[in-house]
Amino acid sequence: MSFMNTKNLVWIDLNTQTTIPKALKPWLIDDKSLTHKLRQAFDDFSVEVLSQKVAAPYTNELDVLNCDTKVIVREVNLLGNYQAVVFARSVIPITSDTQDLFSIGDKPLGEILFNDNNIKRGKMQITHTGNIWGRRSTFTIGQTKLLVSEFFLEVFMRDKIFSKTTDLINFTFDKNVC
């Protein structure tokens, strides 16, 4: 069971989205490792694996991956100071290119993806539902494309994004954006 329902989200290419909250924008558009950035932002960082199993990807994920092989869906919480701040859902086709990824346990997937120069990141897309904003992109390992989606949870928005600004007092999300 998924931590949050990501099945019917509408994703938009990052370069076409103009209504990203100003304080969140540096986190959403950053094309570097989110793991690295979270390690810098929190005294304690860890990964809580919620699920990692063979499962059917959602239609919006298949549209991006364009694959017909079985996949592993990995869902994790990224914890900052022992609190879930990001929910991540990765769809990883089962191929010889990706076999090493299935035994990483609670190691961050980002550490692997960003520490191998042969792995290439695709374009970024963003979405939001209620007060949660997300981003996703593909990564190509050999001939295999996998999809990583990351969602900045409300506690992250409250504690990290707006804790140093006065925007929190009057901040509301435009529910008509995506």
N, C-alpha and C positions, 0 to 999 in steps of 0.2 A: 504494500500500500504506500502510495506517495505521500510525502509530507504536505505537499500542496498540489492542487490540480493545475497542471500546466498543459493539459490536453487541447484546450480550445483557444489558446492565446493567439493574438494576432501580432506577428513580428514584422518590424519595419527596418529597412536598412538604416544604419546609424547616420549616414550622411544625408538622409532625407528627413530626419526628426529634428524639429526646432523647439519643442516644448519641454525639454529636459529641465528639471529643477536645477538651478544654478549651482547649488551646493553639492548636488549629487553628480553633476556632469564629469568632474575629474575622475570619479570612480567608474562611471559607465563607459567613458570613451578611451580609457587607458588600455593600450594594447599590450602591456607588459603583464607579468604574472600577478594575478590577484592574490595568490598565496603569499608571494613576497611582500606585497603591499599590506596585507593583513598582519603579517609577522611584524612589520614596522609599526603598525597602528595599535597593536595589543601587546601587553606584557606576556600573556600566555595565549598561544595559538595551538589548536589541535583539530583533528578531523574525527567526526562521529559517523561511521558508516551505518546508514539506515537500511539499505538494501543493495544487493548486487546479485543479479540473477538474469537468466535468459528470460526475455519478455518481448512483447510486441511493441515496437516504437509507435508513437502517435503519428498521425498523417502529416502534421506540420514538420515533424522530424524526418520522416521518410522523404518528403519533398526536397529537403536540403541534402540528405545523404545519398539519395538515389541508389540504394543498394537493395539486393534481394537475398542477402545472406542472413542467418540468425544473428541476433545482437545480444549483448549484455547491457542491461540498464543498471547503472550505478547511481544511487541517490545518497547524498551525504549532507550533513550539516557542517559548516565551517564554524568553529567555535572561537570566539574572542573572549578571553577572561572567563572561560567556562560557560559561555552563553552563546546560543545559536545566533549568528549574525548574518550568515549567508546560507541559502539552500542551493545545492548544485545537483543537476541531473545530467549525467553523461550517457550517451548512446554510443556503444562501441561494437562495431561489427566483429564477429568472430572470424579472424583470419590469421595467417601466420605472421603478419605484420604486427598484430595487436596482442599476441599470446602473453607477452611479459606483463601486460597491464592488469591481467586478471588476478594476480597474486600480490598486489601491492598493499592489501589490507587497509590500515588507517593512514597510510602515507598519502600525502596530497598528490593528486593526479597532475596538478600544475607543476610540481617539482620535476616530474619526468618530461612533460611537454615542453617546458621552457629551458631545460638543460640539455637538449639535444638539437644541434643546429640543423639536422636533417629533417626535423619535424617543422612543417610549415603551417602557419595560421591563415585561415581564410578571412573573408570580410565579416564584420560584426553587425549584428542586428540587435534591436532593443524592443522591449515591450513593457507594459505595466498593467497591473490589475489591482484595483483599490489603491492601497498605500505601498504596494510592493513593485519595485522596478526590477527588470531583469535584462540581461544581455546574453547573447550566445554567439558562438562562432565555431567553425569547423577547424580541425587540425588534420593534416595529412601525414600519415606514417607510411612510408613506402608507397604502395598503391591503394592504401585504405584511408578513407575519410571517416573521422569520428566527430561527434557533436558534443560540445560542452555548453550547458546553459547554467547561468548563475543568477540568483535572485537575492537582492539586498532586502533583508527582512526589516520589519518595522522597528525593532529594537536597534538595529544598525543605524537606521535613518535618524532615530531619536537621539541615540547616545553618541554616535560618531560624526554624523553629518551636521546636525543642528545644535549640538551641545555648546559650540563656541560662537553661535550666531543668534541674533534675535529673530531670525526667520521662523523659528519654531512656533512662536506665539501666534502668528497669523497664517501659518502655512496650511494649505489644503491642496490636495491633488485634484486636478481637473479630470473628472471621470470620463470625459468625452475625448480624451487625447488619442488613444490607440484604437 
